[in-house]
Amino acid sequence: MHCIFRYAATCACALLLGACAAEAPLQLVTLADARTDKAQVIDTGEPGDSVGDILVFDQPLLDEHKQPVGNNSGACIRTRVAHSFQCQWTLSLDGGTIQVAGREFDTGISTMSIVGGTGIYAGIRGDMESINNNDGTFTQTLRYRLMP
């Protein structure tokens, strides 16, 4: 009897986890606005673009309708000249923050990990796609789940 109960509980748990995993992730689209508050480059090595240069930024964060929703703040280290940076930044929103980290390419689409959050975003897991719009803005699409 004990074995049958354990099997039933295991099956119920597996079904529950499967249902949770099947749910579509939540999505949040933001626009990092670097038009007025441009990122600052700290040139650490050879003059100009070189490995080790540091990019720091603290910029307005807008929603899909270009309305202010928070702040986008972080730092990147140049790891490959004219190609990519290794970055970490925080999206500060009403109700909490979301931290992301990963490789940001100079052009094209960059996909980074969502590494944590605070407030209503505590337990967040997922990824963020960042696209340079070539107008001083970056579209950031976060696909995530909130884990208990």
N, C-alpha and C positions, 0 to 999 in steps of 0.2 A: 504494500500500500504506500509506504514511504517513497519508494522508487517511482510509482505512478504519479504521485503528487509532484515530485521533483521534476519529472518529465513535462507535466502539464504546466508548471510554473516556468520552466525553461522555454517552452513553446510560446506561452503568452508573452514572455519578455521579448523573445525574438520577433514576434509579430508586432509588438508595440514599437520596438526599435526600427523595424522595417517601415512602419507607417510614418515615423518621425523623419527617417532619412528620405522618404519619398516626397515630403512636403517641399514645395518650391522655395528656394532661398528668397529672403527679402532683398530689395534693391533700393539703393540711395544714389542719386546722381547729384554731384556738386560741381561747381566751377571755381577753381582756384584762380583768383584775379591778380595777376602780376603786372597789370598795366600801370598802376600808380605806385605800388610798393614793390619795386623790382628786387629780385634776389641779388645779394651782394656776393662777389667772388673774392675770396681771400687767396691770393696768389702765393703759394708756399714754396714752389720750386723754381724751375726755369721760368723766365718771363713768358706770359701768355698761357695758353691751355697746356697744362702738363699734369701728369699723374700726381696725386696728392693735394691738388687744389681743393679748396673747401667752398661750397656754395651754401649760404645761409639765407633763410627767408622767413618772413612773417607777413602774411597777406590776408586780405578779406576772402571769405568763403561765401559763395553765392549758391542759390538753388537754381533749378532748371529755368526759372523765369528771371534770373539775374537779380534776385532780391537777396539782401544780406541774411545769412543764416549762422555765421560764425567766423572762425579764423583757421588759417592753414599755416602751420609753423614747423620748421625743421631744418635739417642740414643734410648735405650730400658731400661725398668725397669722390673726386675724379679718380676712376680706376682704369679707364681706357680712353686715351685722348681721342677727341672728336667722335666718341662712340657712346659712352655711358658713365653713370655715376652710381655709387652704392648709397642709398638714401634711407633716412628714417624721419618720419614727421608725424604730427598730431593734428587731427581735425577736431577743433573745439566747437561743439554744437550745444544748443539748449539741451540740458538734461545729461550731458556727459561728453566724453572724448573718445576718439577712435585713433589708435596708433597703427601705422603701416610701416613696412620696411621691405626693401628689395632693390633691384636694379632698375634704374630709370634710364632709358635710351634717349639719345639726343633727338632722334626722329622715330616716328612710328608709334606703335602701341607698347606700353610697358605694363606688365602684370606683377603686382606685389602682394605680399601676404598681409592680411590684417592680423596683427600680433596681439592685440588686446584692446581693452576699453574700460571706461569708468562709468559710473552712474547707470543710466538705462542701457548703456552698451556693455556693461560688465558681462563677461562670458561670450563675447562676440568672437566668431570664427568665420573666415572666408577669404576673399581676395578683392583687390581693387585694380581696375584697369584705368590707366592714366594715358591721356592722349593730348599731345601738344597741339593746340589749335592754330599755332603760328600767328596769333594776334595778341600775345601776352596773357592768354588764358589757357588753362588745362582742364579738360573735362575728366572728372574722376567718377567712375561708376563702381560702386561697392556692391558686391553680391555676398550676402552673409546670413548666418543663422545665430541666434542667441541661445547659448547652451546654459542649462541650469547649473 
